[in-house]
Amino acid sequence: MPTYRELLQQVRSEIEEVDAARAQELLGSSVLVDVREEDEWSEGHIPGAVHVPRGHLESRIERLAPDHAQPVVLYCSAGNRSVFAAKTLEELGYENVVSLAGGFTDWKRNGLPTQLPVGLDAEKRSRYSRHILIPEVGVEGQLKLLESRILLIGAGGLGSPASLYLAAAGVGRLGIVDDDKVDSSNLQRQIAHSTETLGEWKADSAKRTIEALNPDVEVVTYKERLTSENVDRIFADGWDVIIDGADNFPTRYLVNDASIFHDIPVVHGSIFRFEGQVTVFKPHDGPCYRCLFPTPPPPELAPSCAEGGVLGVLPGIIGSLQASEALKLALGIGDSLAGRLLLFDALAAEFNEVSLRRDPNCPVCGETPTITEYIDYVEFCQGQRTHA
């Protein structure tokens, strides 16, 4: 049975090691992987490195380097763990793997650049630990969420679950646009509110609930109806994603047009009785709302939830899907619902998907747009609210 030193010497003879100067030359064309533990990484690392602790290397490396022919440079503290890691990658079929001799210690000794990670404190690591465990999110992704800014149109049926899950996920700044007050009829589905907040502005009620859930989140409230006069002011506050939870056509068209003018993606959701739908409208990268519906339908053909009713749990399902899409957009991961309309039937417990295409003749996002300023569809009686 060989000793550790004997095994280390044997593996060293089987893999390629490079010094710090050569490793620096390879950085531009290689995947640089730091296989040290979390506490070592937090004390500094080589700029451009990705952190994959040795114990997770086999399960995560193919996400970082799916091409087995791509060069990979591995390093640890002194160059021992990275030797074994390099041997493991060769056994996994990687063709061009090298280990940094002397590791991070030798790199620093040669006066080469290092970087301190922008990290999470112990409290945040505990709160977001389940995100950190996901390779597609990790510490870097969580930091990105904490810097993200998402605007919710409405704090009602859809805005309630969406806002709570976004807050729980650690989205750093949430904006809420709602001009309504909490009514007892809302409590059947609008879970951001309670009997204690009856009569309060929904934006204030939701803000109180969100801040109690996660003090990391800054909540900005707009206790006003979204109109053509204030939409530019509100959208100009630096939002990364908009969640449209409005229950009326005038607001949906206004949000759509403003999102195109401001180049902000919209996660759209709508509900009625037992049915809901979700999609993503990314300006100039897929269809917009007007590609589907160039103009609003007559008011008599567009009943609201107040007129037709809605199953209380339905907005929770659709709002959660909206939150999921918004998180993916904020993180830059996965495939969004852009170009796809997801339909849900609660009675049948069934999802269906419809492909959507961008209309080159769309009046607002087409090749020759005819709508270049906002339109207020004031004749629609459903346009008096901005909540679902």
C-alpha positions in Angstrom: 0.0 0.0 0.0 1.7 3.3 -1.1 2.0 6.2 1.3 0.5 9.6 0.5 3.9 10.9 -0.6 4.5 8.0 -2.8 1.1 8.3 -4.4 1.7 12.1 -4.9 5.0 11.5 -6.5 3.5 8.8 -8.8 0.7 11.1 -9.9 3.1 14.0 -10.4 5.0 11.8 -12.9 1.8 11.2 -14.9 0.5 14.8 -15.3 1.9 18.0 -16.5 2.8 20.9 -14.1 3.6 24.5 -15.1 5.2 27.3 -13.2 3.4 30.6 -12.4 4.8 32.4 -15.5 3.6 29.7 -17.9 0.2 29.5 -16.1 -0.2 33.2 -16.6 0.5 32.8 -20.4 -2.3 30.1 -20.5 -5.0 32.2 -18.8 -6.4 33.7 -22.0 -7.2 30.3 -23.7 -7.8 28.1 -20.6 -10.4 27.5 -18.0 -8.7 28.4 -14.7 -10.1 26.3 -11.8 -9.4 26.9 -8.1 -9.9 23.7 -6.2 -9.3 25.0 -2.7 -11.9 25.2 0.1 -14.2 28.1 0.6 -12.2 29.7 3.4 -9.1 29.7 1.3 -10.9 31.2 -1.7 -12.3 34.0 0.5 -8.7 35.0 1.3 -7.9 35.7 -2.3 -7.6 34.0 -5.7 -6.2 34.4 -9.2 -8.2 36.8 -11.3 -10.5 35.0 -13.8 -10.6 31.8 -11.8 -13.7 29.8 -11.1 -14.1 28.2 -7.7 -14.9 24.5 -7.5 -13.8 22.8 -4.3 -11.9 19.6 -4.9 -14.8 17.5 -3.4 -17.2 18.9 -6.1 -14.9 18.8 -9.1 -16.2 15.7 -10.8 -19.8 16.8 -10.5 -19.3 20.4 -11.7 -16.4 20.5 -14.1 -18.5 19.6 -17.2 -20.7 22.6 -16.7 -17.7 24.8 -16.7 -15.7 23.0 -19.4 -18.1 21.0 -21.6 -15.4 20.7 -24.3 -12.9 18.0 -23.2 -10.4 19.4 -25.6 -10.4 22.8 -24.0 -7.2 23.5 -21.9 -7.8 23.5 -18.1 -5.4 24.9 -15.5 -5.9 23.8 -11.9 -4.4 25.2 -8.8 -4.7 24.8 -5.0 -2.7 26.3 -2.2 0.7 24.5 -2.7 0.1 22.4 -5.8 -0.7 19.0 -4.2 -4.5 18.8 -4.4 -4.4 20.2 -7.9 -2.1 17.4 -9.0 -4.7 14.8 -7.9 -7.5 17.0 -9.5 -5.6 17.0 -12.8 -5.3 13.2 -12.7 -9.0 13.0 -12.1 -9.8 15.2 -15.1 -7.6 13.1 -17.3 -9.5 10.0 -16.2 -12.7 11.9 -17.1 -11.4 12.3 -20.7 -10.0 15.9 -20.6 -7.1 16.1 -23.0 -5.2 19.2 -22.0 -5.0 19.5 -18.2 -2.1 21.1 -16.2 -1.5 21.8 -12.6 0.1 25.0 -11.2 3.3 23.9 -9.4 3.5 25.6 -6.0 -0.1 26.6 -6.3 -1.5 30.0 -5.2 1.4 30.4 -2.7 4.0 30.4 -5.5 1.7 32.6 -7.7 1.8 35.3 -4.9 5.5 34.8 -4.3 6.1 35.8 -7.9 4.2 39.0 -7.4 1.5 38.1 -9.9 -2.0 39.7 -9.5 -4.5 38.4 -7.0 -8.1 39.3 -6.3 -10.2 39.3 -3.2 -13.7 38.0 -3.9 -16.8 40.1 -3.3 -18.4 37.7 -0.9 -21.3 37.1 1.4 -21.1 37.4 5.1 -21.9 34.5 7.4 -25.5 35.6 7.8 -26.1 35.8 4.1 -24.3 32.5 3.5 -26.7 30.9 5.9 -29.9 32.6 4.5 -29.0 31.8 0.8 -27.2 28.5 1.4 -29.6 26.5 -0.8 -28.9 28.9 -3.7 -25.1 28.7 -3.1 -25.3 24.9 -3.4 -26.6 25.2 -7.0 -23.7 25.4 -9.5 -25.7 27.7 -11.8 -26.2 30.2 -9.0 -23.5 29.9 -6.3 -22.0 32.8 -4.5 -21.5 34.8 -7.7 -25.1 34.4 -8.7 -26.4 35.3 -5.3 -24.4 38.4 -5.4 -25.9 39.2 -8.8 -29.4 38.7 -7.3 -28.6 41.1 -4.4 -27.7 43.7 -7.0 -30.7 43.1 -9.2 -33.7 45.4 -9.5 -37.1 44.1 -10.4 -40.3 46.2 -10.8 -43.7 44.7 -10.1 -46.8 46.2 -11.8 -49.4 45.5 -9.2 -49.3 44.1 -5.6 -52.4 41.9 -6.0 -52.9 38.3 -6.9 -49.9 37.9 -9.2 -47.7 40.5 -7.6 -48.1 39.1 -4.1 -46.5 35.6 -4.7 -44.0 37.0 -7.2 -42.8 39.7 -4.7 -42.5 37.3 -1.8 -40.5 34.7 -3.7 -38.3 37.4 -5.2 -37.7 38.8 -1.8 -37.0 35.4 -0.3 -34.5 34.8 -3.1 -32.6 38.0 -2.2 -33.4 40.3 -5.1 -31.8 43.5 -3.8 -34.4 46.1 -4.9 -38.1 45.6 -5.6 -40.3 48.3 -7.0 -44.1 48.1 -6.5 -46.6 50.1 -8.6 -50.2 50.0 -7.2 -52.8 52.6 -6.6 -55.3 50.5 -4.7 -56.0 49.8 -1.0 -56.4 46.4 0.7 -60.0 45.2 0.7 -61.3 42.1 2.4 -62.2 40.5 -1.0 -58.5 40.6 -1.8 -57.5 38.2 1.0 -58.8 35.1 -0.8 -55.7 35.2 -3.1 -53.4 38.2 -2.4 -51.1 36.7 0.2 -48.9 39.7 0.7 -51.7 41.3 2.7 -53.7 40.4 5.8 -56.6 41.5 7.9 -54.2 43.7 9.8 -53.6 45.8 6.7 -57.2 46.3 5.6 -57.6 49.8 4.3 -53.9 50.4 3.8 -52.2 51.1 0.5 -51.3 47.7 -1.1 -47.9 49.0 -1.9 -47.3 49.8 1.8 -48.8 46.6 3.0 -46.7 44.5 0.6 -43.6 46.5 1.6 -44.1 45.7 5.3 -44.6 42.0 4.5 -41.5 41.8 2.3 -39.3 43.7 4.8 -40.4 41.3 7.5 -39.5 38.4 5.3 -36.0 39.6 4.2 -34.4 42.8 5.5 -31.8 42.6 2.7 -34.4 43.8 0.2 -35.0 47.5 -0.5 -38.7 48.1 -1.4 -39.5 51.2 -3.5 -43.3 52.0 -3.7 -45.2 54.0 -6.3 -48.7 54.6 -4.9 -50.1 55.8 -8.2 -51.8 54.4 -11.2 -49.4 53.7 -14.1 -50.1 56.2 -16.9 -48.5 57.7 -19.9 -47.5 60.7 -17.8 -45.5 58.8 -15.1 -44.4 55.6 -16.9 -41.1 57.1 -18.1 -40.3 58.4 -14.7 -40.9 55.0 -13.0 -39.2 52.9 -15.7 -36.2 55.2 -15.7 -35.3 54.2 -12.1 -33.0 51.5 -13.4 -35.0 48.3 -13.5 -33.5 45.0 -14.9 -36.8 43.1 -15.2 -40.5 44.1 -15.1 -43.2 41.7 -13.8 -46.6 42.6 -15.3 -49.3 41.6 -12.8 -52.0 44.0 -14.1 -55.5 42.8 -14.7 -56.5 45.3 -17.4 -55.6 45.8 -21.0 -54.8 49.6 -20.9 -52.0 48.9 -18.3 -50.7 45.9 -20.2 -50.3 47.8 -23.4 -48.7 50.7 -21.6 -46.2 48.4 -19.9 -45.5 46.7 -23.2 -44.8 49.9 -25.1 -42.7 51.4 -22.3 -40.7 48.3 -22.0 -39.7 48.5 -25.6 -38.9 52.2 -25.5 -36.8 51.5 -22.4 -35.4 48.1 -23.5 -36.5 46.2 -20.4 -37.8 42.6 -20.5 -41.3 41.9 -19.2 -42.5 38.8 -17.5 -46.2 38.7 -18.4 -48.9 36.8 -16.5 -52.6 36.8 -16.6 -55.4 34.8 -14.8 -59.1 34.2 -15.1 -61.3 31.7 -13.2 -59.3 28.4 -13.5 -56.9 29.4 -16.3 -53.6 31.3 -16.4 -50.8 32.1 -18.8 -47.2 33.2 -18.6 -44.6 34.4 -21.1 -41.6 36.7 -21.4 -41.4 39.7 -23.8 -37.8 40.6 -24.5 -37.6 43.8 -26.6 -36.3 43.1 -30.1 -35.6 39.4 -29.2 -38.9 37.7 -29.7 -42.5 38.9 -29.9 -44.0 41.7 -27.7 -47.6 41.9 -26.4 -48.8 43.8 -29.4 -47.5 41.0 -31.7 -50.1 38.9 -30.1 -52.8 41.5 -29.7 -52.2 44.6 -31.9 -55.1 46.4 -30.2 -57.3 45.9 -27.2 -60.6 44.0 -27.5 -63.9 45.7 -26.8 -64.5 46.2 -23.1 -67.5 43.8 -23.1 -65.2 40.9 -24.2 -62.6 41.6 -21.6 -64.0 40.8 -18.1 -61.8 41.3 -15.1 -61.3 38.8 -12.2 -63.7 41.0 -10.2 -66.4 40.2 -12.7 -65.6 36.6 -13.6 -63.8 35.4 -10.5 -60.6 33.4 -10.0 -59.6 30.3 -8.0 -57.6 31.6 -5.1 -54.6 29.4 -5.6 -54.3 30.1 -9.3 -52.5 33.5 -9.0 -50.0 31.8 -6.6 -49.1 29.3 -9.4 -48.8 31.9 -12.1 -47.1 34.5 -9.9 -44.6 31.9 -8.8 -43.8 31.1 -12.5 -43.4 34.8 -13.1 -40.9 35.0 -10.2 -39.0 32.0 -11.7 -38.7 33.6 -15.1 -37.6 36.9 -13.5 -34.9 35.1 -11.5 -33.6 33.4 -14.6 -33.4 36.7 -16.4 -31.6 38.3 -13.5 -29.1 35.5 -13.3 -28.7 35.0 -17.0 -29.4 31.3 -16.9 -31.7 28.8 -18.4 -34.2 29.2 -21.3 -36.8 31.9 -20.8 -40.3 31.8 -22.0 -39.5 34.4 -24.7 -41.3 33.2 -27.8 -43.4 30.7 -25.8 -46.7 31.1 -24.1 -47.2 28.7 -21.2 -50.9 27.9 -20.5 -52.2 26.4 -17.3 -55.6 24.8 -16.7 -56.1 24.3 -13.0 -59.2 22.1 -13.4 -57.3 19.7 -15.7 -54.0 20.2 -13.8 -52.5 20.6 -17.3 -49.8 22.7 -18.9 -49.7 23.5 -22.6 -47.3 25.6 -24.6 -47.9 27.7 -27.7 -45.1 29.0 -29.8 -45.1 32.8 -30.5 -43.5 34.7 -33.3 -42.5 38.2 -33.6 -44.7 40.1 -36.1 -42.5 42.2 -38.5 -45.5 44.4 -39.0 -46.0 45.0 -35.2 -47.0 48.6 -34.7 -44.5 49.1 -31.9 -41.6 46.6 -32.3 -41.9 45.8 -36.0 -39.6 46.9 -38.8 -41.5 50.2 -39.4 -43.3 51.0 -36.1 -46.2 53.3 -36.2 -46.6 53.6 -32.4 -43.8 55.9 -31.2 -45.6 57.4 -28.2 -47.9 56.2 -25.5 -51.6 55.6 -25.9 -54.0 55.8 -23.0 -57.0 53.5 -23.7 -59.2 55.5 -21.3 -62.4 54.1 -22.7 -61.8 50.7 -21.1 -63.6 50.5 -17.8 -61.1 47.8 -16.6 -58.4 50.4 -16.7 -59.2 51.8 -13.3 -56.8 49.4 -11.4 -53.3 48.2 -11.7 -53.6 45.0 -9.5 -54.7 41.5 -10.3 
